[in-house]
Amino acid sequence: MTEVRVVCNNSSGGAQLTPEEERVLIRDIAITSESKSKEGDSFYLITQRWWQHWIDYVNQDQTNVTNDGSSMLENCDTVSSSKRPASIDNSDLIYDVNSEESNVGIEIHDTLLEGRDYVLLPQEVWNQLYSWYGGGPALSRKVISSGLSQTEFAVEVYPLRLQLLVMPKGDRCAVRISKKETIGELHKRACEIFYLNLEQVCIWDYYGHRKHALMNDMDKTLDDANLQMDQDILVEVHDIANGGLSASKGASRGCSAEPSQSPNLTSQGPNLTYQGRELDNAYGTSTVTTRGSSGGLIGLQNLGNTCFMNSAIQCLVHTSEFAEYFREDYHQEINWKNPLGMVGELALAFGELLRRLWAPGRTAIAPRQFKMKLARFAPQFSGYNQHDSQELLAFLLDGLHEDLNRVKHKPYKKSKDADGRPDEEVADEYWASHIARNDSIIVDVCQGQYKSTLVCPECNKISVTFDPFMYLSLPLQSTTTRSMTVTVFTCDGSALPFACTVTVPKQGRCRDLMNALSCACSLKNSEELKLAEVRNHLFQRFLEDPLISLSTIKDDDHLAAYKIAKSLKKTLLLRLIHRCQEQETGDTKAAQKLKPFGTPLVSLISHDDVITRGDIQKVVHTMLSPLLRSESLRQADIPEPCSSLAASDMCHHSSSDEACTNPLSDSMNKDSSGSRAVTLFKLPLQLVEESNACIDLSVGEDKTIKLSSTSTSMLVYVDWSQELLEKYDIHYLENLPEVFKYGPVNKKARTEPLSLYTCLEGFLREEPLVPEDMWYCPKCKERRQASKKLDLWRLPEVLVIHLKRFSYSRSMKHKLETFVNFPIRDFDLTNYIANKNNTQRQLYELYALTNHYGGMGSGHYTAHIKLLDENRWYNFDDAHISPINEEDVKSAAAYVLFYRRVKTVDAISNGENSGTGHNNGSSLK
């Protein structure tokens, strides 16, 4: 076990450690603490702002350099100060007003996110940081067990906050308590707060001001009791005459003694009547009154950013096949032992919620139980942050399928290669294999099959598979092209860098981008381009493989293309990275460190001849020559000349027949041989050797550079001083543009409609696989980035279509406001079916959809539902329901569409179903 020493801060009289000593000590403590973490341990919240400041402070001297420079100054892209942080200040995590006598303690904001707003530190790490810096307040949280098996550990950042209500007196108080505490502990806490005797108090689950269950199992945890955040707990006092309430000490400590606004309840005495687990809440009303037998017009209460869940649920429960299935006895089909399922709990929770939503004459429902089950099996949806409705829908369909899978023991079936067999035979074989392992109401209703064709780019091997699908995610791009901006640099010093925007196929490859750039920058036959991705002022990667998919290049990436000469000689790639001094004044002395900046450059240098330090100076001077200010060229007192470079040599990389345009020509003089020469000053260059040692190239210009015979590149740093910065106009090296800059959506883009059929064609279009999905070609015996084409083969009864409105990049998430013109009736997919043996028309009708309004941070979900028995559309906005006209169904907010197959005359006369291989007997209207 690592021995942990505690060091006092300066205020306590101890010696202050160096940043490196602080970093190493905290690292060792953290490793030791986290290796021993167990349930009940304490972790502390600390504001991300302060933590990042401390990270910058202790890493300021970490300047280890590798050959490619990728690890140079690991945190060079941060903007925080490297001065020693002040005392810990967690004030941005907590509410301003906190009662000293409050039973909930210091309250943190409800919307904090780990990694964005705070980090969690083991108690030992917090203690050490606090001993150095002080501050606070201390925000301690406990480690609890979580997950279905209760073997996973998590820090309970937000313990339960319960509202205690004492009856008959009406006092109120809020209390914070872990969901892993027992009912007995809550009972004890309530008695302590209100000065009550344990034997004269009983507590009730009092959600919605209605008694749901008497909480008398003192060993049961609050988690198992299904208690939720901010719910009411009724503290019922009996035998008041014998001292149940202590009048001498008042109502409670730190609690409001104002009369409750809840209904006036009277004590029922010691023999209370159990009212059953009534799950209906008693507040919230729908804007539509249900009439007689007409069901399905019940809203869902928003529990706090749960509109994403409410909209998806409403679409599912108004899918007639699911409504019929779950309103009957579905329990016999629950697969209790499926290791891929949720032991039936998700199906039970969904089925119970669906039954309540279809029960006539009820008001809006708060889906607490379902939300609790969802969070238990899908922690990504826990809490009360906004989430993606489609992601929830995908989880529900898959989870319900596994809970209701009729296959108890899945057989192993290996798929056979097509080997030239008819597609119909192979497709049926794949579907039979799928059904042998997956058979549920979800498969019956929602699953279809598509044909997937893969083509090897090397040997043209064709592989055909037939895979199931639950929904279709369609792209919204109305075009097949993409604009990409790349900054072009000339390495021979002949021109200034310039941004070049080209149009390439959206699903193209790197060779398409290179061809477009070559044309746009008038690349000569004797030249070639080297393309690189630049990040944090360093080379992230060189895009040398022409088959790299352009989809791997994100819109917020930064690309640079370098014009270099084709050469038959053996050459080395010289990579030049710019650094500048970042000076800060500390308590004792001024500290300096070098930090990368600007855009790195590349050039070629011959490896056939001996390379000297002066040769590298010449090449770098040539690369930087377009940036040299004219006044610098006219200076007569250029310091410390290191060499004379003939004008012909300065353009030795360019084989152009035209004269090389070079800003240095103004400072050139004729030498004895008649050639013009330029006097060059020494640049502060550092060559990084293979051992990571640096060689100063500003001295000993005739000294030879020793390189390995296998070397293909060299890394050189140019350290820019203030004097040097004044000689060059370096703004050309700064602010490398993004590949594509997102701006405000113009009016035309918002209003120009896009056909749903166009989106479908974009989905089915052939495209290359992304690198992480490379395909193993059985003929080449290697993994290849093959092209892939999809065709619809077998369509489901209910077709769910996800419109991909959200696009992701490393820095942000964008929403596309494109208006999609989707058909409400007669959505005809006949021509998109690859199965030519199926001659029936494939017609669908819209019956439900989810909508997403607003932007990324403040969006809202609703659902449009068509009730079949009324043939009328309604808008479901959480608890509020209102009728709408059919023409109001279409909007730019449409997100997930639900289509139902229309029974055609041909299908009815033939007595067969052209969709899935299962028919559960439900009739479709």
N, C-alpha and C positions, 0 to 999 in steps of 0.2 A: 504494500500500500504506500502510495506516495505521501511523504511527509509534507504537510502544508504549513507554511509559516505565515504569521499575520504581521503585517508591517503597518505601523501607525503613520498617519499623515503629519504634515508639517505642523499643523495646529496643535498636535499632541506632543510635539517636541522631537519626533523621529526624523531620520534623514529621508529626503525625497528621492524616490527611485527614478532612474532614467526611463524614458518611454519603452525601450526594449526590455528592461527588467520588469516593468509592469505587464507588458504583453505576455512574456514567457510565464510569469507567475499566474496570471489569470488563466492562461491556456492550461497549465498543469492542474490548477484547481478545478476547472471546468471538466477536464477529462476524468479526473478522479470522481467528481460528484456525479456526473451523468452515468458513469459505469455502475454506480451503486444505487441509482434511482429506484424507488419503490413507492407503493401506495402510501399516502400519508405524508410524503416529503413536501417541503415548502419550496415554491418558486416565487420569484419576485418580478413584477412588471417594471420595466424601465423604459422611458420614452425613447423611441427610435432616433429622435433628433439628437439627444445627448449621447446615446450609444454610438451613433455614426461619428460624432465629433471625437469621441474617445478612440474609436478604431483608426481614424485618420491620424490622431496624435501619436499613437503607439506604433504606427506603420510608416511614419515619415522617413525613417532611415533604411527601409527595406528596398534596396536598389540592386538586388541580384539580377544579373543579366545572363540570358541564354543566347545561343547562337542566332536565333531568329528574333530575339528581342521581345518575344510575346509576354514574358513575365516581368518586363521592366516596369517598375513602379506599379505594383498590383492595383493600387487604388488611384491611379493617375487621373481617372475621369471624375473623381469626386470634387465637390466644390467647397466642402467644409474646411474650416481653418485647422491648421496643425498645431495651434497653440494649445497649451494645457487647458482642458475644460475647466469651467467653474464648477461649483457644487451641483450635485444632481438635482434637476428640477422636473418633477413629474406633474407640474400644474396643468399641462395641456391634456393630461389623461383624465382629470377629475373634474367634477362639477365645482363651481366656485363656492356654493353655499352648502355647508354640512353642519348639522347640529352636533354639538359635542356629546349630547346624550342620546343620539340616534342609535337605534338598535340595528341599523343596516351598516353603520360605520361609514368610511369614506367611499362615496359612490363614484365609479368610473363611468365615462360616457358609454352609451349603449351601442355605438356603431364602430367601436375600435376594431382594427384588423391587425393580427400579428404580422410582423414584417413591414407593415406600412406605418403603423402608429406606435407599436411597442415591440419589445423583445422580452422573452422569458429567461431569467437567469436563475440557476440553482442558488439556494440560500447561502452556500459558502462563497460563491462569486459575489453576490450582493454584499455580504458582510465585508469582504475585502475592499470592494469599491467604495463602500460607505465609510470604511475606516480611513481611506485616502481623501475622499472628496466631501463627505457629509451630504447634507441636503435631504431630499425626500419629496413628498411623504413616502413611507414604505408601503408598498401594495403587495401583500403576501397572498398567494393562492396555493391550494393543496393539489397534490396528484391523486387522481381517482382512477379506478378501473373502468373500462368502457368496452364497447363491442359486444357482439352476441355472446361470445364465450366469457366475457368479463376478464380476459387475460391481457388486454391491451391497456396501456396507461396513457392518460391525458391530463393536462392541467385544467382544472375547473376555473376558468377565468371569470365566468359569470355564474356564481352560485344562485340558487333559487331566491327570488325576492317574493315573499308571500305577504298578503294583506290580512292581518288578524282582526277579527271583529268579535267583540265581546257582547253577548246577549244575556240578559235583557238590557243591560245598561247602555249599550251602543258605543262604547269606546273603540277606537281604531288604532292600529299600529302596524308599521311595516317591519319585516324582519328578513335578514339574509341568512340562509342556511344551505349547506351542501345537500345536493340531491341524494347523496350516499348516506346521509344521516337517517336515523330511524324515526318512525312516528312517535316513539317514546321520547326521543330527544326533542322533537317539536312540541310535544305535550308539555315537557318540562320547561322549555324555553318560554312558552306562552304563560305558564303559571308564574315564572320568575318576573316576566315583564309586567304582568297585571297584578302581582301579589295575590295569587290565588292558591288554594290548596289542591294538590293533585287529585285526591279522591273525590272532589266535588266538581270536577271539570271533565267534559268530553269534547272532542273536536270532530268537526265534520268537513268533508270535501264540499265546499260551498260555492262551486263554480256557477256564475250567473245568478247568484243570490238564491240558489235552490239547493236543498240538501240532496247530495248524490249518494254519499256513502258515509257511514259512521266509521271513523278511523280509530279502531280499537285494537288492531294487531300491532302491538308496540315494537315488535322486532322487524316489521316490514320497513323497507327503505322508502323514502319519498319518491325515488325514481320508479320503484315497482308499483307505487300507488298512483302513478301517472299524473303527478302534480306538475303544473306548468308555471312558467314565469308570470308573476303578478296576479296569480289567481287568489280568490278569497278563501280563507279558512275561518269557519265559524267556531268560536270558543264559547261553548254553552255552559253556563254556571247553574248549579242546582243547590237547593237547601241554603238559600241566601240568609235566612234568619239565623242559622247556626254558624255564621261567620264565613260564608263562602267568599265574600268580598271584604277586603280590609279597607274600611273607610278612612282610617287614620293616615294611610300612606298615599291616598289619591288614586287616580285611575291607573297610571303606569309611569314608567321611566322613559322620558324622551318621546312620548307619544301624544297624539292629539286626543283630547277628551271631548271633542265636539260630538253632538249627537249624530248617529249614522243616518244616512239618507235611504237606507235599505228599508224594506217593509218591516213593520213592527211584529216581531215573532215572540211568541210566548213559550215559556218552558213547558215541556210535555212530561216532566217528572222523570224519575229514574228509569221507567220502562218505556223507552222511546220506540216509536213505530218505525221500522226500517222501510224506507220508501223505494227501495230498489235502486238500481244504478241507472237512473233517468239521465240520459245523455243530452237531451234537448236543452238549449239555453233559453232564457226567458227574455232576452232583449234583442233588438234589431228586427226590423220588419222589412218585407219586400215591398217594392212599389207596385207589385202586381198581386192581386188577391187570387188565390187558387179557387177554382170553381168546380164543385162537385167531384167527378171522377177524373178531371183533367189533372194529371200529375206532371212533375218535371219542372215546375216553375218555383223552385226554391233556391235562394241565393246562398252563398258561402261567406261567412264573416272573414274579414281580413284580420289575421292575427298579428300583423306587422310585416309588411313587405311580402305577403304571401299571395299576392294577385297572380304571380307566375304559376303557382300551384292550383289556385282556384279555377283559372281559365282552362288549364289542361284537364282537370277533373271533370268540369262541366261537359267538355267535348266527349270524353270517354263515357260518362254515365248517360249521355244522350245518343250513344251508338246503340241502336235498337237491339242488336244481337247481344251486347253486354248487359243491357237493361233486363232483357228477358232471362238471360242466364243467371245473373246474380240475384234476381228476385225469386228464383226457384231454389231448390235445394242443391246447391253447388258443393256442399261440404264433402260429399262422397268422392269428389274428384280432386280434393286437396292432396298433394303429394307431401306428406309430413316428413319424409326422410330424404328428400332430394338435397344433396350437399350443395347444389348450385342455387337452391331456393332460400326462402326466409322462413322455413319450417311452417309454412302456411299462414304466418301472422300478417303478411302484407295482403294476401288475398282476403283474409277475414276482415281486416280493417277497411279495405276498399269495398268489399261486399256490404258491410254494415253501413258505410257512408252512402253507398248507392241506394240502399233500401230507404234510408232516411230522406234522401233527396227526392225519391219518387213517392213518398207517403203523402197523401193529400192533406191540405188544411194546416200545414205547419209553417212557421216563420223561418227566417234565415238561420243557418246552422254554423256553428263554429267548429271547424274540423280539427279539434285539439288532438283527439286520439289518433287520427290518421297522421297528423303532423309529427306526433311523437314516434309512431312506428317508422315513418319515413326517415326521421333523423337517426333512429337506431340502426337501420340497415343501410342508409346512405348518408354518412356523416357530412358529405359535401353540401347537403341541403339543410344542415342543422343551423340553429340560430335564426336571426331575423333579418338577414341581408337579402338583397334582391338576387335572384338567380334566373337562369335561362329556362323558359317554359318548355322548349323543345328537348333540352337535356333531361328535364324531369320526365317528360313524356316517354322518352326512350328508356329511361330506367324503369318506369312503371310497366310498360309493355313487356320488357324482358323479365322483370321480377314477377309479374303476374303469371307469365307463361311458365316459369320454373316452379312456382307454387302450385300451379294447376296442371302440370305435365302428367298426362295419363300413363306415360312410360315410367314404370318403377325401376326397371333395370335396363340401362341403355346398352344395347349390343354394340360391339365394335365392328364397323364396316369400313373397309379401305376402298377409296374411290379408284375406279379403273380409268385408264387413259382412253380417250375416244378412239384412237387407232383407226381413224377413217370411218367409223360407224356412223349411221345417220344421227343427226342431232336429236330427233324425236326419241330415239332409243336411249341415247346417253342422258338426255334431260329427265326422262321417266326414271331411269336408274338412280340418278342423283336425288330426285325428289323422294323416291321410295326409301332411300338410305336416310334422308333427312327425317321423314315421318317416322321411321323406325326408332328414332331417338328423341323426337320432338313432336308431341301430339297434345294439343290443348285448344281451348276456345280461342286463344290468341292466334294460334296457327290457323285455325279454321277461318278466322275473320280477316286477319291483318297481314298474313305472310304471303308473299309472292315469290317469283323466281326470275332471275335474269341470266342471260348468257354472257359469259366473260371470255373474251378472246385476247390472248397474249401473243405478241410477235417478238421474237428475239432480234435485236438490231444487228447481230453479227452473222448468225447462220439462217435467219428467217424461219426458224422453227416456230410452228403455230401450235398453241395449246388452248384447248377449249374446256371450260368448266361451267357448271350450272349451279349457281349459288342462291340461297334464299335471301329475301330482304323483308324488313318489317315496315320500312318507310323509305321514301326517296328524298334525298337532300339535293335540291336543284340550285345551281348557281344563278345569280341575277345579272351577270354581265351580258349586255345586249350585243357586244361585239366579240370577235375572236382575236382581237389584237390588244396590245398593251404598250403604253409609252414608258420608255426607260431613259433616264438621264445619266450620262457617264461623263466624267471630266477627263479630257484627253491631254496628255503631257508629251512633249517632244523631247527626247533625251539628248539630242544633238545640239541643243541650244538655239535652234532655228526659229522658234516661235513661242509665244506665251501660251500657257494652258488655257483651255476653253471648255465650256460645258456643251455637250452634244446630246440632243434628245432624238431618239430614234423610235420607230414603231416596229414591234416584233410580234410574232404569234404568241398569244396568251399562254398556250401550252407548248411553246417551242423549247428549243435547247440552246445551250451556250453558243453553238456554232451560228445560230440565227442572229444572235446579238452581235457576234464578231463580224459577220458579213455585213450587217446593217451599219455598224460603226466604220468598217473599212470604206464603204461607199461614202458615208457622210463626211469623213475627214480626208477624203481623197488619198487613200493609202496607195503608195507606189508598189510596183512589183518587187522592188528590192527591200521593202519594209514589211514588218509584221507588228501585230499588236500583242501586248501582254496585259491581260485583264486581271485585276486584283480587287478584293473586297477590303476596305479600310475601316477599322474600328478603333476608337480611342487613340488615333494618330499612329497606329501600328498596322502592319499587314495582318489581316485576319486569315486570309487564304488567297492563293492564286487559282483562278478558274482556268485551268489548263486542259481539262477534259472537255472536248467539244460536245459530249453527250450529256453533260450536266443539265438537268431540267431547270428552266427559268423560274419554275414555281418555288425553287429553293432560295431564290433571291427575293427578299421581302422589300416592300415599298419604302421602308425606312432605313434600308441599307445604304451604304455609300460606296460607289464603285469608281475606280480610276483605271484608265487605259493608257499604256505607255507605248509610244512609237519607238521601235528599235530596229536596227538594220539587220537584215538576214546576213548571216556570215557562215562561210564554210570552215572557218578556223575554229579552234577550240576556244570558247569564251566562258567567262564567269559572269554571273549576274550580280551586279553591285547594288545592294539595297541601302539606301540612304535615309536615315531617320533623324528628324530635327529635334533638338532639345534646347530648352532655355532655362535660365536660372530663376528659381522662385525664391525670393528673399523675404524673410520674416524676422522681425526684431523680437527676441525673447527677453526674459528677465535679466539674463546675464550677457549674452552676446548674440550677434546676428547670425542666424543659421541660413544656410543655402542648400538647395537641392535642385537637381536637374529633372525636368519634367518634359515628356514628349509633347510636341505641339505640331500643328500644321499637317500637311499631307506628305507621306514618305514618297521618295522617288526611286526609280531604278534606271540602270544603264548597263551596258556591256563593256567588258574589258578583256583584252586578249589574254589567253592563258598559255599560248604557245611560246611567248617570249618571257623574259624575266620581268617581274613586276616590282617596281620600286615605290617608295612612299610618294615620290614626286609624281609618278604616273597616276596615282589615285587622286592627288591634288588637282591634276589637269582635268581628269574626268569630272570631278565634282564641280570645278570651276565652269566647265562646259555646261553641265546640267543647270547651274544656277545663273548662267550668263544673261538669259532674257529678263531676269528680275533685277539686274544691277541698275541703279539709278544713274541717270545721265551725269549728274553733278559728281558722282563718285568716279566716273570715267575720266572726267576732266581734271581731277586732282593731280597735282604734280608730285606730291610727297606721299605716294603710296608706300606704306611701310613694309619693310622686310621682304623684298622681292625674293621669290624662291625659284623661279624658272622663267624661261621665255618659251611661249607656245606659238608655233607657226599657225597662221590662219587656216592653212590646209589641214593641220592636225585637229583644229578645233571642231571640224565637221567631218572627222574621219569615219564617224558612224553613218553618215548620210551619203548615199551613192547618187544623189540627185545630180542631174546635168546642170541645173541652175546654180547660180552663185548662192552661197549660204548667207542668209541675213543674220547678222550678229551684232548686238549692241556694243560689244567690246571693240568693234572696228575703229571707233573714234580714238581709242587710246593706243592704237598700233603704230609702230614706227618701222621704217625699213632697216633691216639689219645688213651686215656686210655682204650677204649673199643676194641681196635684193628682195628677199621675202619680208613680208610684214610680220612683226612679232608684237605680242602684248605682254606687258609686265604684270605679273600676277602676285597678289599678296597671299601670304599663307593663311589657310583656313584652319580653324581649330577642329581637326578631325580626329576621331578615335576609332581604330579598327579593333573589332572584337575577335579575338582568337578562339580556337576550338576549346581552349581551356577556360574561356570566359574572361581571360585577362585582356586588358585594353592596351593598345599601342598608340602612342601619340604620333600622328602623322605630320605634325607641324614642324618637326625637327628631323634632321638626317634624311633629306629628300633623296639621296642616292642609295640609301639602305634598301636591301632586297626584302620583299615580303615573302615569308616562307609559308607555303600553302600545301596541303595534302594533294596528291595526284588525283584523288577522287573528289575533290571539292568542286561543287557546281555553283557556289555563290559565296559572297562575303557580305558582312554586315558592318556598316560604318555609321557612326554618329557624328553629326555636325553640331557643335555646341555654340549657340548664338549668344554673343555678348551684346550689350546695348550699342556698342560702337559698330559692330557688324550689322545689327538690325537697321542702323541708319543708312547703310550703304545699299541695302536691297529693299525692294518693294515686295514684302512677303505676303501682302493681302491676297495674292493669287494662290497662295498655299493654304489659306484658311477657308473655313466655311464650305467644305465640300458638300455639294447639294445632295439631297436624298434622291434615290432612284425615282420615286414619285412623291410629289408633295401634295398632301391632302389639303384642300381648301374648302370654303363654304360651298354647299351644294347650290348650283345656280338654278334659276327658275325653270329653265328648259329641262335640266336633268330631273327635277322633281316632277314635272308634269308629263314628260314624254312617256307614253305607255310602253310596256314590254309584255309581249304575249307569253302566256304560260307554256305554250307549245315551243317557243324559242328557248325558254329555260330548260325544257325537257330535252330538246335537241343538243343543248350545250352539255347536259349531263351524260348523254349517250355518245358524245363525240369522242373519237380516239384521242388519247393523250398519254404522255410518258409517265411511268411510275416515278414517285419521289424516291430519292436514294434510300431512305429507310425501309421502303417496301420493295427493294430489288427482288427480282424473280430468278430462281435457279433454273437455268436452261439445261434440260437433261441431255441435250445433244452436245453443247459446249462444255458441259460439266463445270460451269462457273455461274456465279450470280451476275445477272444482267439488269440494266435499267430498261426493261422492255416497255413497249407501248401497249396500252390496254384499251379495249373497246367494249362497251356494254350494249346489250340489246334486251328489251323486255321479252320475256318468254311466257310466263304464267302470272296472271294478274289476280290479286286478292279480291274478296268481297268488298272490303273497305280499303281504299287506297289513301294513305296518309302522305301528304306532300309537305316537306319542310322547305320554305324559301330562305335561302342562306343570306339573310340581311346583315349578318355580322361578319366582318373580316378582321383577322387578328394580325398584329405585328408585334415586334419585341417591345415596343414602347407604349402601344395603346390599342384600343379596340374601336373599330369604326363601324358605323351603321349606315347601310345603304337605304336611302329613302325612295328607291325606284318604285314607281307605280306599276304593278303587275296586273295585266288585264286577264283575269282568270274566268273561265265560263262557270256559270251557276248550273246550267243544264247542258246536256249533250256534250260533255267533255269526251271527245271521241279519240280513243287510243288505238283504233283498229290498225292504222298504218304503221304503228310503232312496234307491233308484235312480230318478232322474228319467226315464230312458229307458224309457217304458212299452211299447215294442216288445219289450223283453226280458222275457219272462214266466218265465224260469227262476228258481228259488230261488238266492239268493246266500248260501251257507253257508260258514263258515270254522271252522277248528280251530286252537287255540293249540299251538305246538310249541316256542317259545323266548321268553324275556323277560330283560331286565336289571333288576336291583334296585339301589336306592341306599339305604343305611342311614346313620343318623346325621345330623348337622347339616352346616352349610356348611364349617366349618373342618376337620372330622375325619371326613368321610364315607368310605364304602367301597362299592365296586361288586362284585356277583356276577352270575352268570347261572344261570337254570334252563333246562335243555335236556331235551327228550324224544327219546330215541333210538328211531327208528322200528322198527329191526330187533328191538329188545327190548321195545318198547311200555312203556318205563319212564322215569321222570323222574330226573334227576341234578342236583345242585347243583355248579356250577363256581365255586370260590372260589380264583382264581389257580391255583396248582399243585395244590390239593387238590380232589378230586372225591369225592362221596359220594351214594349213592342217597337219594331222598326220596319220600314218598308224594304222590299227586296233590293231596290236600287241603292239603298244605303249600305248594303252588305260589302260592296267593293270599296276599298280604300288603299292608300299607300301603306297602311299599317298592317295589312294582312301578313301573317307570319307562318302559321301551320294550317293547312287545308285538309279537310276530311271529306272524301268522296265515297259515295255508295254506288255499287254496280246497279245499273238499270237492267231489269230482265227484258231482253228483246223478244220479239215474236219468234224468231228462229230458235232461241234457246229454249223457250217454253215448248215449242212443238217438238223439238228433238229430245226434250226431257233430260238435258244434261247441263252440267255446269262447266263452262270453259275456263274457270278461274282455278282455284286451289283444288287439290285432290281430295279435300274433305268437304262434306256437306252435313252440317249439324241439324238440318231440317228446319231451320228458322226461315220464315218467309220474309222477303224483302219488298218494301213498298216503293 
